[in-house]
Amino acid sequence: MEKYCVCGQTMSIRLRTVIFSNKVKIENVPIYSCGGCERSEVLQDVKQELSSLIRRLGRNPEKQHIRFNESNELAFLLHEATKRERANVPVEQIVKERVNQLLDLMLLAQSLGDEPWSEEIQDRLSQIAKASIPT
Ligand SMILES: [Zn+2]
């Protein structure tokens, strides 16, 4: 998941709080940031979801506080990986645990016949798959 900046330095992934319209605080948005020139950009893998979230908020959003890691799997995983008590756990391990957890939930949702819930879990699993993290 390494990326190079236009200035030639390596960009690293961080979680940042994004303020939208001066009112909406979106926490834990994964971004690439460059140590060399202060440039930063939102991860390609979360761009679509972030823009649809912003679209849903509309032009005049109410003051609110959103945790992006609660709706986006990649943000969730990065957030887990950066928690201090998990500092020694490799990201692959965290991903594996999360996938197992989601598969358990999936089984539960399916046995309850809860379609929307199964779909939501399916969507979360595909977010992980798309993010090309080795599992
Ligand atoms: Zn740079």
Boltz pocket constraint, residues with backbone or C-beta under 6 A from the ligand:
constraints:
  - pocket:
      binder: B
      contacts: [[A, 5], [A, 6], [A, 7], [A, 8], [A, 9], [A, 34], [A, 35], [A, 36], [A, 37], [A, 38], [A, 39]]
      max_distance: 6.0
